[in-house]
Amino acid sequence: MKISFITLFPEIIQSYISTGLLSRAQTQSLLEFEIFNIRDVVTKNYKSADDTVYGGSDGMLIQYDPLVQTLNKVKRDEKAKVIYLSPQGRNLNQSLINELKNETHLVLVSGRYAGVDQRFIKEHVDLEISIGDYVLSGGELPSLVLVESLSRQISGVLGHEDAADNDSFAQGLLEAPQFTKPSDINGMKVPAVLTSGDHKKIDLWKNQMSVLVTLKKRPDLIGPKVKEINWKQIEVFYKSLFAEDKTLLQINDLDLQIERYKNGNL
Ligand SMILES: C[S@@+](CC[C@H](N)C(=O)[O-])C[C@H]1O[C@@H](n2cnc3c(N)ncnc32)[C@H](O)[C@@H]1O
């Protein structure tokens, strides 16, 4: 996948893509990055890239022409998707990532100041994406958030092929809690099944625990999955847990919720 960034602050993008996973993905030719600085066309053709907002609002807006001139510098075919990172866009989540992961070329436009001229969005943007219902000062961080979450879905970027499949949201639920050594910290012991070496049991524990932690932390995610879950089994599993494990996993008091789902009160 090729990613072209359009920004007034290339150094923000450059510094992030030069480290860790994204840098390795470039070296392995799994991802190709290029950065276009809007200021480059500004110095040649215009005095500045931004101007005051019609109607008297505060702040400055990035102008149509510098954005279009920069976009025209990006070599792209008809399959390339132009995305404007915007608080008004479609909320970024795993299903949007899954929709985008097979694209071959994304052009990510970062706004600044009060944003960009609406006419640029109307004429040149295929999709607006938001990383949440709050406002940041620029689209650079949102672009990088998008690229990093996408990169995790691209075959070969992560060390273990299945690592992303087990992540939270991959199957619509949260991942089960995880532990590393030592097995006992101040009396808080790793649940016995995880040290049993019985992989079938461990997988079952992780699947059922994933339902329970989702029910506790993000009950809103249960809705779309509710009919796929065997609530009778979940109830038996929940009742079989030791009290200290429930406390450690912070999943006390789920009896009523499980009972409700088991009885089909969705
Ligand atoms: C200060 S914001 C402009 C917000 C705009 N005036 C509005 O209220 O919709 C400047 C730039 O930051 C980026 N941005 C801010 N918050 C964002 C978010 N939640 N998701 C994606 N991009 C965001 C956009 O590129 C935007 O053009």
PDBQT file of the ligand as one rigid body, heavy atoms in Angstrom, charges set to zero:
ROOT
HETATM    1  C1  LIG A 301      -8.653  22.752  14.680  1.00  0.00    +0.000 C 
HETATM    2  S1  LIG A 301      -9.070  21.514  13.513  1.00  0.00    +0.000 S 
HETATM    3  C2  LIG A 301     -10.369  22.278  12.619  1.00  0.00    +0.000 C 
HETATM    4  C3  LIG A 301     -11.711  21.918  13.159  1.00  0.00    +0.000 C 
HETATM    5  C4  LIG A 301     -12.873  22.551  12.391  1.00  0.00    +0.000 C 
HETATM    6  N1  LIG A 301     -12.901  23.970  12.581  1.00  0.00    +0.000 N 
HETATM    7  C5  LIG A 301     -14.185  21.964  12.887  1.00  0.00    +0.000 C 
HETATM    8  O1  LIG A 301     -14.679  22.433  13.917  1.00  0.00    +0.000 OA
HETATM    9  O2  LIG A 301     -14.689  21.000  12.283  1.00  0.00    +0.000 OA
HETATM   10  C6  LIG A 301      -7.724  21.533  12.419  1.00  0.00    +0.000 C 
HETATM   11  C7  LIG A 301      -7.488  20.232  11.680  1.00  0.00    +0.000 C 
HETATM   12  O3  LIG A 301      -7.200  19.198  12.587  1.00  0.00    +0.000 OA
HETATM   13  C8  LIG A 301      -7.638  17.951  12.080  1.00  0.00    +0.000 C 
HETATM   14  N2  LIG A 301      -8.462  17.310  13.121  1.00  0.00    +0.000 N 
HETATM   15  C9  LIG A 301      -8.839  17.868  14.290  1.00  0.00    +0.000 A 
HETATM   16  N3  LIG A 301      -9.562  17.025  15.027  1.00  0.00    +0.000 NA
HETATM   17  C10 LIG A 301      -9.645  15.882  14.328  1.00  0.00    +0.000 A 
HETATM   18  C11 LIG A 301     -10.268  14.618  14.556  1.00  0.00    +0.000 A 
HETATM   19  N4  LIG A 301     -10.968  14.391  15.654  1.00  0.00    +0.000 N 
HETATM   20  N5  LIG A 301     -10.137  13.656  13.625  1.00  0.00    +0.000 NA
HETATM   21  C12 LIG A 301      -9.441  13.891  12.488  1.00  0.00    +0.000 A 
HETATM   22  N6  LIG A 301      -8.849  15.071  12.203  1.00  0.00    +0.000 NA
HETATM   23  C13 LIG A 301      -8.943  16.051  13.102  1.00  0.00    +0.000 A 
HETATM   24  C14 LIG A 301      -8.363  18.232  10.778  1.00  0.00    +0.000 C 
HETATM   25  O4  LIG A 301      -7.499  17.926   9.703  1.00  0.00    +0.000 OA
HETATM   26  C15 LIG A 301      -8.642  19.712  10.857  1.00  0.00    +0.000 C 
HETATM   27  O5  LIG A 301      -8.686  20.339   9.599  1.00  0.00    +0.000 OA
ENDROOT
TORSDOF 0
